[in-house]
Amino acid sequence: MQRPSLKIILSLLLLTPAVLSEINVDLNYDEDLRAQQSKRFDVKSHFQIKCSVTGDDSVDAKWHKGSTEVKPSERVSTSKQGTVFSLNVKHATEEDAGNYECVVFKDDSEVKRANITLVSKVYVKMVANLNFVEGEAIKMVCQVVGSPTVTWMVGNETYDESRDRVLLEKDPESNVENTMLVIKEAQMSDRTEYKCMATNAYGDTADGTTMVRIKDKYAALWPFLGICAEVFVLCAIILIYEKKRNKTELEESDTDQSPDQKH
């Protein structure tokens, strides 16, 4: 009977549960999100995930996003310092959020893996001031980052869905619900502060405010009427002045004539 080769025996020993239990993997989670095995990142900035392996200096590691191995690109690179394996991402986008895995190998065999969820920080952007004319539609957009849940506060009223005259819709350029607020016919009472509030699954919040002003629908007519009134008054003054001047000139002309000329 042929004996197993030394290489096979060593490989089996290295992959025994006792040996595997000595290998530990830790990722650089945010401290307040360690229980959720998560980490925040800023959109348009750089971020780095670190996978620290202890218990064996001869291991290697790869990064997966979902079930797909992460490949280097112009924005994405990997680095190694000892047994610390890093995934580096430049100019992060919202699409970089998701579940990542550090997969640890030894002699081409997987020995451990650890998960980390990357979540974008929440941001809200709104126009500071908007003006509408009474009777026209009010429409405003709340631009959000971080895939949050969006609610609105109109004056002292809070809306998490359409109610009464306030309609909450999804902005066509966003994948987040309630990012557009619509009121079909503006009233003078709609002049108030509109606040968009965003909250993600980890309790991170952000908000933005727009001050809405409503103009009288005849507001554009008053300046025109004022100009017409000014023109009318000016014409009346000119007409009166011309009449008085003509009358004075006629009287002066009669006074300057001699008695013979008058006869």
C-alpha positions in Angstrom: 0.0 0.0 0.0 1.4 3.4 -1.1 2.0 5.9 1.7 0.6 9.5 1.4 3.2 12.0 0.3 4.6 14.4 2.8 3.1 17.4 1.0 -0.4 16.0 1.3 0.0 15.2 5.0 1.3 18.8 5.6 -1.7 20.3 3.7 -4.1 18.2 5.7 -2.5 19.3 9.0 -2.6 23.0 8.0 -6.3 22.8 7.3 -7.3 21.0 10.5 -9.9 22.8 12.6 -7.3 23.4 15.3 -5.1 25.3 12.9 -7.9 27.2 11.3 -9.2 28.3 14.7 -5.9 30.1 15.3 -6.4 32.3 12.2 -8.4 35.4 13.1 -9.7 38.1 10.7 -10.7 41.6 11.8 -11.9 44.5 9.6 -11.9 48.2 10.3 -15.6 48.7 11.1 -16.8 52.0 12.5 -16.8 51.6 16.3 -20.5 52.5 16.7 -21.4 50.1 13.8 -19.2 47.2 14.9 -22.2 45.2 16.0 -23.6 45.6 12.5 -20.2 44.9 10.9 -20.5 48.1 8.9 -18.5 51.2 7.9 -19.6 54.6 6.5 -17.9 56.4 3.6 -18.3 59.8 1.9 -19.4 60.0 -1.7 -16.8 61.6 -4.0 -14.0 61.0 -1.4 -11.6 58.1 -0.9 -12.1 55.2 1.5 -10.1 52.1 2.6 -11.2 48.8 4.0 -8.6 46.9 6.0 -8.5 43.2 6.6 -6.1 42.3 9.4 -5.2 38.6 9.7 -3.5 37.1 12.7 -2.4 33.6 13.6 -0.5 32.8 10.3 2.0 34.9 8.3 1.8 32.8 5.2 -1.8 33.6 4.2 -3.1 35.7 1.3 -6.5 37.4 0.8 -8.9 38.5 -1.9 -11.8 40.9 -1.8 -15.3 40.1 -3.0 -18.4 42.4 -3.4 -21.4 40.2 -3.2 -20.4 37.0 -5.0 -18.0 38.8 -7.4 -14.3 39.2 -6.9 -13.2 42.9 -6.9 -10.8 43.6 -9.7 -8.3 46.5 -9.8 -9.3 49.5 -11.9 -8.6 53.2 -12.2 -10.5 53.8 -9.0 -10.0 50.6 -7.2 -6.7 49.0 -6.0 -5.6 46.5 -3.4 -2.5 46.6 -1.2 -0.8 44.4 1.3 1.4 45.2 4.4 2.4 42.1 6.2 -0.9 40.3 6.9 -3.0 43.5 6.5 -4.9 43.4 3.2 -6.5 46.7 2.1 -9.1 47.6 -0.5 -8.7 51.3 -1.7 -11.4 53.1 -3.6 -11.0 56.6 -5.0 -13.8 59.1 -5.9 -16.4 56.9 -4.2 -20.0 56.8 -5.6 -23.2 55.5 -4.2 -22.8 52.4 -6.2 -19.8 51.5 -4.0 -22.1 50.8 -1.1 -22.9 47.2 -0.4 -21.6 44.0 1.2 -17.9 43.2 0.9 -15.9 40.1 2.0 -12.3 39.6 2.8 -11.6 36.0 1.8 -8.4 34.5 3.3 -6.5 31.8 1.5 -3.6 29.4 2.4 -2.0 27.2 -0.2 -4.8 28.1 -2.6 -7.5 26.9 -0.1 -9.9 29.2 1.6 -9.5 29.2 5.3 -11.6 32.2 6.6 -13.7 35.0 5.4 -15.1 38.2 7.1 -18.0 40.5 6.0 -18.3 44.3 6.1 -21.1 46.4 4.8 -20.3 49.8 3.4 -22.9 52.5 3.7 -22.8 56.0 2.3 -23.2 58.9 4.7 -26.5 60.7 4.4 -26.6 64.1 2.7 -29.5 66.4 1.7 -29.4 69.3 -0.7 -32.3 71.8 -1.3 -32.7 75.2 -2.9 -32.7 77.9 -0.2 -35.6 80.0 -1.6 -38.4 79.4 -4.1 -41.1 81.8 -5.4 -44.4 80.8 -6.8 -47.5 82.7 -8.0 -50.9 82.0 -6.4 -52.8 79.4 -8.3 -49.8 77.7 -10.0 -48.2 74.4 -8.9 -45.6 74.2 -6.2 -42.9 71.6 -7.0 -39.6 71.1 -5.1 -37.0 68.4 -5.1 -35.0 67.0 -2.2 -31.6 65.7 -3.5 -30.4 62.9 -1.2 -27.3 60.7 -0.9 -27.2 57.5 1.1 -30.4 55.7 0.1 -32.3 57.1 3.2 -36.0 57.2 4.1 -37.4 60.7 3.4 -40.0 62.6 5.3 -41.1 66.3 5.0 -42.1 68.9 7.4 -44.4 71.7 6.1 -44.7 74.4 8.7 -45.5 72.3 11.8 -47.0 69.3 9.9 -45.0 66.2 9.2 -45.6 64.1 6.1 -44.2 60.6 5.4 -46.8 60.0 2.6 -49.2 62.0 0.4 -52.0 63.7 2.5 -54.6 66.4 1.8 -53.1 68.9 -0.7 -49.5 67.7 -0.3 -48.3 65.0 -2.7 -45.1 63.1 -2.1 -43.6 61.5 -5.2 -40.3 60.0 -6.4 -38.0 62.4 -8.3 -37.4 60.9 -11.8 -33.6 61.4 -11.3 -33.6 59.6 -7.9 -34.2 56.0 -6.7 -35.5 57.2 -3.3 -39.2 57.6 -2.6 -40.7 60.9 -1.4 -37.9 63.0 -2.9 -40.4 65.4 -4.7 -43.1 67.5 -3.0 -46.0 68.8 -5.1 -48.9 71.1 -4.3 -51.1 71.5 -7.4 -52.5 75.0 -6.7 -50.6 77.3 -4.5 -52.4 79.4 -1.9 -51.2 82.3 0.1 -51.2 80.1 3.2 -48.6 77.9 1.6 -46.0 80.5 2.3 -43.9 78.8 4.9 -40.7 76.7 5.5 -40.4 73.3 3.9 -37.9 70.8 5.4 -36.7 67.6 3.9 -35.5 65.1 6.5 -33.5 61.9 5.5 -32.7 59.0 7.8 -30.9 55.7 6.9 -31.1 52.3 8.5 -28.3 53.1 10.9 -29.9 56.2 12.4 -27.8 58.7 10.5 -29.8 61.8 9.7 -29.6 65.0 7.5 -32.0 67.7 6.5 -32.4 70.7 4.2 -34.8 73.6 4.2 -36.5 75.7 1.5 -38.4 78.9 2.2 -41.4 79.2 -0.1 -42.9 82.6 -0.9 -46.3 83.0 -2.7 -47.0 86.1 -4.8 -50.4 87.5 -5.5 -51.5 86.4 -9.0 -52.2 90.0 -9.8 -48.8 91.1 -8.5 -47.4 91.6 -12.0 -50.4 93.7 -12.9 -50.0 96.4 -10.2 -46.7 97.8 -11.6 -48.2 98.1 -15.0 -51.3 99.9 -13.7 -49.0 102.2 -11.7 -47.0 103.0 -14.8 -50.3 103.7 -16.7 -51.4 106.0 -13.9 -48.2 107.9 -13.9 -48.4 108.4 -17.7 -52.0 109.6 -17.4 -51.1 112.1 -14.7 -48.1 113.3 -16.6 -50.2 113.8 -19.8 -52.9 115.6 -17.8 -50.3 118.0 -16.3 -48.8 118.7 -19.7 -52.2 119.3 -21.2 -53.2 121.7 -18.5 -49.8 123.5 -18.7 -50.2 123.9 -22.5 -53.7 125.3 -22.2 -52.6 127.8 -19.6 -49.6 128.8 -21.6 -51.6 129.3 -24.8 -54.1 131.4 -22.9 -51.4 133.6 -21.4 -49.7 134.1 -24.7 -53.0 135.2 -26.3 -53.7 137.7 -23.5 -50.2 139.1 -23.9 -50.7 139.4 -27.6 -53.9 141.4 -27.2 -52.3 143.7 -24.6 -49.3 144.5 -26.9 -51.5 145.7 -29.8 -52.0 149.5 -30.3 -55.6 151.0 -30.4 -55.3 151.6 -34.2 -54.2 148.0 -34.7 -57.1 146.8 -32.6 -59.5 149.0 -34.7 
